[in-house]
Amino acid sequence: MDMVRACEAFVAVSGHGSFTVGAAAAGMPQSVVSRRIAALEEHFGAKLFDRSSRNVTLTLFGRDMLSSARRLVELVEAMEHDAECAKRRRFRLAIPAVSAPRRLAGLVAEARRHDLNLALHTAGPGERAALARTLEVRAAIVSVPADGAPWRIPLGLAGSAEPAGQTIYVENLRAGRAGRNARRRRVWIQPEDDVPHVRDRVIRLRDGVGLQPAQVVVSASLVDAAAEVLGSADLLLCSAVQADELGLYWRPIGELELVRGYDVEAGLREDAQRIRTLPLATIGRCLGMSDHGSRSGDVPGDGEA
């Protein structure tokens, strides 16, 4: 016997003095209400209602049991309300500051369809990891080496001058004899890529092909880096999607394959698992995964810079 549902039927009938009206008020078929009350009476071994007259009235035993039945029904209703509130409680998630608001809004909307009310906190890679460790957020999307990462975002170089698609070779940024006194083109690294498994590989490539140290610069912000690139022949290290959103033309790097890797970190395993239940592609789009072709160029070409 379902004690809660039986008590709901008992309370409904007692409040209306009728099986028919009580069943309608409880949203149950009358036959179901009758069965549940009969089961409750059998369980207690005593009658709850006097059915001898046209109106249904409580027996002495029924009056004694009514307050307990009401408390049980009210407690269940309160628990159901608390459960809904708990599901709506905001889940604070630290996420990279590399996505347009439209993509972030899409993530929040998709999470709500999975009964998860996200509150997004955008931050740099170091801050995200620290926030997760100190439990200031329930989970964070953190930067990790690309091998085995759930999300892998290819990186290339984007500029405002050359057409998209063709492979660019960093060694061609060396100044020739005629241009030794001219301003050398630079590669700007945004804060999101100021992590060892990305930054150090770019610096090793710089040294290996003979660029000047000042030709690879770690910027204080994405806005500053993008402004430098938009106003010159410099290049920004970024994803194809990011380049498209900034109005830049993206090209893969010829000398090495650079990939941003991301994973979930949380103080509690269940919080990390909660984020992993969301569709991978939904989070991936916020991190720079492309879901369709764009002016940035998703297919590497064969030419050189």
N, C-alpha and C positions, 0 to 999 in steps of 0.2 A: 504494500500500500504506500502511495505517495502522501505522507502526512501533511506536507505543506499544501498540496492541491486539495486534499480533503478538507483541511481547515478553511481554505478559501471558500469552498462551497458551503461549508457550515456557517461561516460568518455572513455570506451573501444571503442565504435563505433566512437566517435569523433576523437580518436587518430589514427584510421586506415582507416577512410572514407568508411567503409563497414560494413554492419550488419553481413555478413558471417565471415569476418576476425576478427572483433571485438568480436563476440561471441566466436570464437575459442580461442582468446587471453585471454578472461575472464573465459574460462572453463565452458561456459553455452551453452545450446542448443539455436540455432538462434530464435526459436519460443518464448523461455522464454525472450530473450533479447528484441524482438519486443514488447512483452506484457508489459514488465517493462517500456520501453521508452514511449509507448502509455499511460500507467497509469500516468507517470510523466507529460506528456504533458496535459493530462486531468486535473491533479491536479493543474497545473499552469495556465491552460486556454490559452496556446499558443504553437505553434509548435517549436520543438527544431531542427529538421532537414528538409531540403528541399529534398524531395524524387522525384522530377520531372525529374531529369537527371539520367544517368546511375550511376554516383557516388553520394554518400550521402554526402551532405554538410550541415554545420551548418547554421541555420537562424541567423538573427541579435539577436533575443532573445536567441537563443542557445549559441552564442558567449558570451553574457553577463552573462549567467548562468554557463558557463563551469568552471570558476575559483572557484566559490563557491562549485560546485560539487566535484572538485578535492580536495579542502580543507577538505570536509566531508569524502571522501574516505581515504585520508591520515591520518586524525584524527582517524578513526576507526582502520586502520592498526597499528597506534602507540599505541592505547589502547590495541589491541590484543597482541602486542609485550610486553607491560608493564605487562599485565596479566600473560604471560608466565614467565617473569622475576620474578614477585612476587611469583608465585608458586614454582620457583626454589630457592627462598631465603632460606638460611639455617635456620633451626629450631633447636635452641640449647636446648638439653635435657640432664639433669643430671641423671646419671644412676649408680647403685651400681657397685663397682669394683670387682665383683665376677664372671664374665663371661669370657670365652675364646674369643679371637678375632674372631674366626669363627662364634660364635653365635651373636656377636655384628654386624659383617658384614651382617649376615642374616637379622637382624632387619633393618639395613639401606637399604638393597636391597628391602625388603618387603614394607618399608615406601615409597620408590620411586614409587613403583607400585600403591600407593595410593596418588600420587602427593604431597608427603611430603619429603623434602630434609633434613634429620636429620644430625645434628652435635653433636656427643655424647661426653659428658664430664663425665668421671668416677670420683666418689668422695665417701667419707664416708657418713654415715647417717646424721650426724649433718651438714656437709657442704652442702649436697644436699638441705636440708630444708632451710638453710640460703640463698643459691643461688636463690631459687624460691621466697623467701620473698623479696629479694633485686632486683629482676628482672634481675639478671645477666644471668639467663637462662630463656627461655620462659616457661619451665615446668621441673618438677623433679619427678622421681619415689622415693617416700619417704617411710621410715619404719613406719609402724603402727601396733597396736595390730591385731592379726590374725582374730578376730571375725569380719565378714563382709567385710574383705579385698578382693579386686578383684583378687589378686594373693596371694596364700598361699603355702609356700615352707616348707615341713617337714624337721626338723633337727634331726641329730643323732650324734654319735661319730665315728670317723674314725681313724684307726691306720695302721701301716705297718706290723703288726705281725699276729693277729688273722684273721681267715677267715671271709668273709662277711656274712651278713644275720641274724645270730643269735642275739637275743636281748642281750644287755649289761646292767648290773645293776651297777650303780655308787657306791653303797655301797660296792661292791666287790673290789673297789680300796683302801679300808682301808688296812693299813699294819698290818699283823699278828704279833704274838709275835716274831717269828723267823726273821721277816724282819723289825723290828723296826729301826734298824740302816741303812737299805738299802734305796736307793733313792726311794721316793714314786712316783708313777705314777701321772701325772698331766693331767688336762683337759685344753686345750688352747682355749680361746675365741678370735676369729678374730675381727678386728675393725667393720665389718659389723654387728656383733651381740652384740656390746657394746651399747645396748639400753635397757632401763629399763624392757620392757616386755619380753626380752629374758635373759639378763644378771642376773637380780635380781632373776629370777626363778631358774637359775642354782646355784646361791650362796645359796638360801634357801635350795635347795636340798643338796648341799655340807654340810651345817650345820646340816640338818636333819638326814643325814646318818653317821655323825661323821668324815668327812674328815678334814684334816688340812687346814687352810686358804690358805696356799701356793700351795694346790693341784688344785686350780682353778685360772688360770692366764689369764688376758686380755693382749693380745699381741699388740705391736705397729704396726704390719703389718701382712698380711696373709703369706707373704714369710717367715718371722721370725717364725711364728707359725708352718707352714708346715715343715720348716727345723728342728725344735725341735722334731716333731712327726716322721719324716723320720729317724732321728738318734737315736731314743729311743723307749721305750714302751709307750710313752705318747699318748694322744688322742686329736683329733681336733674336735671341734664342727662345723659341716658344713652340707650341703645338700649332698644327694647321688651323684648328678651330679658333684658337686665340688670335692668330694672324688675321683670319677672316673678320673677326669681331673688331679688330683694330684698323681694318682697312689696309692691311699690308699683304705683300705677296710672299708666299711661303715656298721654301725649297729644301729638299733633303740634303744632308751633309754627305759629301763623297767619301771622306776619310774614315768615318766611324758612324756607328749606329747608336744614337742617344735615345734613351727611353726613360720617362718618368715612371716610377713604380709607386703604387699606393696600396695600403692595407688598412684594416680597422684595428684600433687600439682602445681598450677600455679598462677601467679599474675592476669591473665585474664581468665575468665571462658571459653572463646572460645578456648584458647590455651590448657586448660585441656581437653576440649571436642575433640579437634583435635587429641590428643594422644589416647583418648578412642575409636576413630573410627578405630584404627588399631586392627587387630585380637589379642585377649587376649593371645592366645598361642604363638604368635610371641614374645611378650615382656616377657611372662612367661619363655620361653626357655633361655632368657638372665639372668633371675633371679634365675634359678636353677631347673625349672620344667623339669622332665624327659619325653622324647618322645618315649623311648624304654628301654627295660631292659639293664642292664650293670653289670660289675663285682662288682659294689658297693653293689648290692643287693637291690631290690626295695620291697621285701616281707619280713616282719619280721618273724623271726623264734621263736622257743620256748626255746632255750638253754640259759645258763647264761655265763657270762664272767668267 
